[in-house]
Amino acid sequence: VLLGFNTDYYGILGVLQNEIKLPPNAKVLVYGAGAVVRSVIHALRTVGNFDIHIMARNKSKAETIAHELGAKSLHESGANNMNFALLINATPASTADPSHQLFGLISHATTIFDVVVSTTPTALEQHIVFKKQGLSQNKTYVSGLCMYQCQFQKQFLIYTGIEPALDQIKTLTSEY
């Protein structure tokens, strides 16, 4: 028998519990309407009671998934009039050109969490961190590496029965 596990939820949950501290009822914008968005919303609901908005290039998909998951769908014009405690990128758009719609949302969020795991800095990370965009405005960036580390912790537990400390995993993956 072959068993498979989706550890996206655990990776996102780990980041929300260990790296990002949100106040109750914080406004959260999830960018994307693909499969990982379900894990994102479930993890957010596990951690607390947040005002969750979903936005994507495909507005009808965003509306559908928001309705299914009890969140609010948001169009670009609405996002430009709101501020968010957290922006979660759940799309490969972070690897896109900085003219992508996602990059325009940075100024509306205090913390940006990119679920994309990459061996090199994504365009989003370069835009925020390396160009110092937003960091002078007290913005925090959490990379997909953090999610990967939390996923790795869960995967190691699933396959070995041993739960390593997150600090051990961070040390092992620091050169990643």
WOQUI-V473478 format. One record per residue. N is the residue number from 0. SS is DSSP state (helix for helix, strand for strand, loop for the rest). PHI is phi in whole degrees, -180 to 180 (999 if undefined). BURIAL is b if it has 24 or more other C-alpha atoms within 12 Angstrom, else e. Layout:
N	SS	PHI	BURIAL
N	SS	PHI	BURIAL
This chain:
0	loop	999	e
1	loop	-103	e
2	loop	-112	e
3	loop	-128	e
4	loop	-132	e
5	loop	-97	e
6	loop	-104	b
7	helix	-56	b
8	helix	-55	b
9	helix	-67	b
10	helix	-65	b
11	helix	-68	b
12	helix	-59	b
13	helix	-60	b
14	helix	-64	b
15	helix	-65	b
16	helix	-83	e
17	helix	-108	e
18	loop	-115	b
19	loop	-123	b
20	loop	-111	e
21	loop	-112	b
22	loop	-73	e
23	loop	-57	e
24	loop	64	e
25	loop	-61	b
26	strand	-82	b
27	strand	-125	b
28	strand	-111	b
29	strand	-101	b
30	strand	-99	b
31	loop	136	b
32	loop	-143	b
33	loop	-93	b
34	loop	-61	e
35	helix	-66	b
36	helix	-60	b
37	helix	-62	b
38	helix	-65	b
39	helix	-60	b
40	helix	-64	b
41	helix	-61	b
42	helix	-65	b
43	helix	-60	b
44	helix	-67	b
45	helix	-67	e
46	helix	-78	b
47	loop	-176	e
48	loop	-103	e
49	loop	-120	b
50	strand	-89	b
51	strand	-99	b
52	strand	-119	b
53	strand	-121	b
54	strand	-137	b
55	loop	-153	b
56	loop	-60	e
57	loop	-88	e
58	helix	-60	e
59	helix	-67	e
60	helix	-66	e
61	helix	-63	b
62	helix	-64	b
63	helix	-63	b
64	helix	-68	b
65	helix	-63	b
66	helix	-62	e
67	helix	-63	e
68	helix	-103	b
69	loop	71	e
70	loop	-111	b
71	strand	-111	b
72	strand	-87	b
73	loop	-139	b
74	loop	-99	b
75	helix	-55	b
76	helix	-63	e
77	helix	-70	e
78	helix	-65	b
79	loop	-70	e
80	loop	-107	e
81	loop	-130	e
82	loop	-119	e
83	strand	-128	b
84	strand	-70	b
85	strand	-145	b
86	strand	-114	b
87	strand	-110	b
88	strand	-89	b
89	loop	-117	b
90	loop	-140	b
91	helix	-76	b
92	helix	-62	b
93	helix	-67	b
94	helix	-95	b
95	loop	-84	e
96	loop	-66	e
97	loop	-61	e
98	loop	-84	e
99	loop	-61	e
100	helix	-49	b
101	helix	-55	b
102	helix	-66	b
103	helix	-71	b
104	helix	-87	b
105	helix	-55	b
106	helix	-67	b
107	helix	-99	b
108	strand	-129	b
109	strand	-84	b
110	strand	-124	b
111	strand	-121	b
112	strand	-117	b
113	strand	-105	b
114	loop	-76	b
115	loop	-71	b
116	loop	-96	b
117	loop	-143	e
118	loop	-79	e
119	loop	-126	e
120	loop	-58	b
121	loop	-71	b
122	helix	-60	b
123	helix	-63	b
124	helix	-63	b
125	helix	-62	b
126	helix	-63	b
127	helix	-85	b
128	helix	-86	b
129	helix	-75	e
130	loop	-94	e
131	loop	61	e
132	loop	-69	e
133	loop	87	b
134	helix	-64	e
135	helix	-71	e
136	helix	-99	e
137	loop	60	e
138	loop	-97	b
139	strand	-117	b
140	strand	-118	b
141	strand	-118	b
142	loop	-84	b
143	helix	-64	b
144	helix	-59	b
145	helix	-62	b
146	helix	-65	b
147	helix	-57	b
148	helix	-63	b
149	helix	-69	b
150	helix	-64	b
151	helix	-60	b
152	helix	-59	b
153	helix	-68	b
154	helix	-62	b
155	helix	-62	e
156	helix	-63	e
157	helix	-59	e
158	helix	-90	e
159	helix	-120	e
160	loop	82	e
161	loop	-113	e
162	loop	-103	e
163	loop	-74	e
164	loop	-69	e
165	helix	-59	b
166	helix	-61	e
167	helix	-64	e
168	helix	-66	b
169	helix	-62	e
170	helix	-65	e
171	helix	-63	e
172	loop	-101	e
173	loop	-63	e
174	loop	-92	e
175	loop	-67	e
